[in-house]
Amino acid sequence: MAITIDWGTKVISVPKADTTLLQASPEVRELDIDWFRLQLKDLEDSVEGMAFPDTHIHTTEVLLSGITYARFVEITNGYTVEFEDGQYTISCVGANHNLGDVKVANQVSLIINNAAGLIYPSNFSVPYIAGAVWDSALTDHETAGTFGERVGKKLLTVAKFIGLK
């Protein structure tokens, strides 16, 4: 199956098969919102779809002062989105969106995953984060009740056990 649009009722139908299985039990699937909007564009520019209003507005990622802000996809013009009914959850990724506002009510749950616009700072990388963690001073991790304090106590216990302290 594929995503379809009933142009008369303005219902966009999303089959379960067009989502990616992330977890079997409980069933969690993923929908890439950028991929979804490209499917809608293909339907809009078909011979049948060209006569009808656009299904959505899309704004791509925007770089502003060194920070990349997320794309967004807004379903508009009275269209609704209906996911194939069943007891599963869909995690939406890849863009901010309004699917929660236009979803046809059924048993399917949505994990929206919208951000406040920010995707990542320009200096974001796994090595950058790892370096920030591993290279920070130990005194930064001695606050009572923190994970750092607990690890420090465990290491002291191990050191005493093996005769280093």
N, C-alpha and C positions, 0 to 999 in steps of 0.2 A: 504494500500500500504506500501511498504518498500523501503529503499534506494536500488538502483540497479546500476550495472555497465555494460555498453555496452563495452565489452572487445575489440571489433573490432575498435570502434571509440574512445575509451578511455574516454567516457563521463560518469561521475558519476551523477545519477539523484536523487534529493532529493525532495520527495513529501511534500507538505505543511503539511499533516497530521503527519509527523515526526518531526514537530516543535511544541513548546508550545505557545499557545495564551497568550500574556501578556496584550494586549489592543485591544478592538474591533474596535474603530473608532478614528483616523485612525488605521488600522490594523497593529499591531506590534507583531511579534512572536519571540521566542528565540530558538537558536540552541546551545546545549552544544557540544563544539568542541571535548572534550574528549569522550563523548558518540558517536559522529559521527565517530571518528577514530576507535573506537571499532567495529562499524558496518562494516566499510571498512575492518578491519582485518578478521571479520567473512566471508566476501565475498571472500577475498584473499585466505583463507585456505579452501574454498570449492573445490569440485572436478573440477569444471569448472575454478575457479580462480587461482588454483595453477600453471597453465602453463604460467601465465602472470606476467609481472613485478609488483612489489609492487606499490601501489597507493600513498604512503606517507612515510615520515620519521617522527618518533616521538621521542622527547626527554622529559623525565618526569621532574617534579619539581626537583630543585637542591638546597641544603642547602649549602651556602658558607658564612663563617664568621658570622654565626648567622642570615643571611637573606635568605629567601626562594625566589628563582627566578622561574618564571612561566614556565610551560611546553610549548612546541611548537609542532605544527603539520604542516608539509610542504607537500603540494600535489606536487608530482614529476612525472617524467617519461612521461611527455606529457599529463597527465590526466587533464580534465577540470571538473568543477562542475556546474551542471545546476539545479537551483531551479524551482519547478513547477511554471509556469508563472502566474502572477496575480499582482494586485496593493497592495502590502504589503511590510513591512520592516522586515528584520530578524536581531535581535541583537545576535551577536556571543559571547559566554561566555565560560569560563573554560580553555582557552589556547590561546596563541598567534598563529597566522596562516597566510597563504597567500591566503585565499579564494578570496580576492579582486583581486588578480592577475590572478586567474585561473577560475573565474566565467564566465559562458556563459552569454552574454548580453541579458537581457530581462527586464521586468517591475519591477522585484524584486530589492529592495534596501538593502544594507548590512550596518549594524553598526558594524564596525570591532572590536572595544574594545581591541586592542592590547596594552599591556603595554611595557615599556622599559625594561621588564624583571622582575622587582620587583613585587612580589605578596604582601607581608606584612613583616614588621619587626618582629622579634621574640617576642617582647613585646607588639604586637598589640592586643588589645581587646577593646570591647565597654566600660567596666569599666575604663580601662586605659585612653581612650580618654575623657570620661566624667569627670574623676578626674582631668585631665590636664586642662579642661575648667573651671569646677566649683571651683577648688582650686587656680586658678591663681589670682594674685593680681589685685585689681581694677585699680591701676595706669597703668596697662598694657592695659587698655581699655578706655583711655581718649583722644586718638588721635583725632584731629578734622576730622570730616567727616566719622568716623567709626560707625559701628553698636553699639559698646559699648558706645560711646558718646551719641548716640541717646537714648538708653535705659536709661542711667543715667539721661538725661534731662527729660524723661517721668516720671521716678520714682520721681524726685524732684517735678514735677508738681503735681503728685498724692499726695505726702506728704504734699504739701502746701494746696491742696484742702481739705484734711481731717484734717488739722490743726496741723500736726506734725512739720512743719517748719515755 
